[in-house]
């Protein structure tokens, strides 16, 4: 009976040890999970671009593929494995404006609301 109790304690400790492991460099374990981009602008979005933050790369392809994203709607996507977690996200709106969220850690923040930025106060 004592052996079963010891084995049960060891099993619980093994599970806790696995849960306590770090996600690895740049949260690579979390990259396999999808994240959602929410259109919080109040205007239909006709384009979505996501690029690794700090890469200096152009915005690249639009994963919406010609579809649009209604206000309050979300689009789910995954980051490619091993490229890191911070991304810049841009919505192009039907009225031509753009809304951006920069340096968003998609490994930690699974739902990213992209809204219009308030204009800077005038001095």
N, C-alpha and C positions, 0 to 999 in steps of 0.2 A: 504494500500500500504506500509506503514511504517513497518507493522508487517512482510510482506514478505521480506523486505530488511533485517530486523533484523534476521529472520530465515535463510536467505541466508548467512549472515555473520557468524552466529553460526555454520552452516553446514561446511563452509570453515575452521573455527577454529577447529572443531572436527576432520576433515580430517588431518589438520596439526599436531594436537596433537598426533594422531595415528602414523603418519609418524615419529614423533620425539621420539617415545618411544624407549628405548634401546632394543637391540636384546635379552636381558636376559642374565643369566649367561653363559659365554663362547660362546655367539652367538648361542644359541640353536635354535632360529627362523631360522637362516641361514643354519642350518644343514640339513633341509629338502630339500634344493636345491642341485642338483648334481654339482660336480666339474669335471674338465677334466684334465687328465694327458697326456701331449704331449711328444712323443718321439723326443727329440731334439738332439739325439746323433749322427745321421748320420749312425747308424747301426741298423738292425732289432733287436727288443727286443723279447726275447722268454719267459720272465717272468716279472711279476709286483707284487710287494708286498707293502702293505700300513699298517702301524701300528701306533697306538696312540703314539705320541712323549713322551718320558720320562717314558713309561710304563714298560720298561725293559722286554717286551714280545718278543718272537721270531717273525720273520717276518710273519709267518702264511701262509694261503692259497693264491694261485695265482688266482685272479679274471679273468685272461685271459682264464683260463680253457683249456690250451693246444693250444690256438691260438697264433699268434704272432702280434706284433705291428710294422708296417713299419715306417721308419724314416719320421717324419713330421705328422704322424697319431696321433689321440687322442683316449683315452678310458674314457668314462664317468662313474662315480660312485657316490654313496652317503655315507656320514658318518652316522653311527648309531646314532639315536637320543640320546641326553643327555650325550655323552661321551667326549665332548669337541671338540675343533677345530684344535689344532696343531697335525700334523701327519708327520711321516717319510715315504718317498716314495723311493722305489728302483726299478730300471729296471735291469734285467739280460739280457745281450746282447748275440747275437748269437755267438760271438767270445769268450765268457766266461767272459768278463769284466763286471763290475757293475757300474751303475751311480746312485747317490743318491741325494735327496734333503731332508734335515733334518729340523724339526720344522716348517713346512709350515702351516700357518693358512688357512685352506681350507674354513673357513666361510667368510674370506675377499678376498682371492685370489681364483677365480673360475677356472682359467686356469693355470696349473702348468707345465712349461716346464722343463723336466729333461734332462740335458746335461752332457757330460763328463766334469769333473773338469780339469782345466789346471794344469799341474804339478807345484809344488812349485819351484820357482827359486832357482838355486844352488848358494851357497855362496862360 
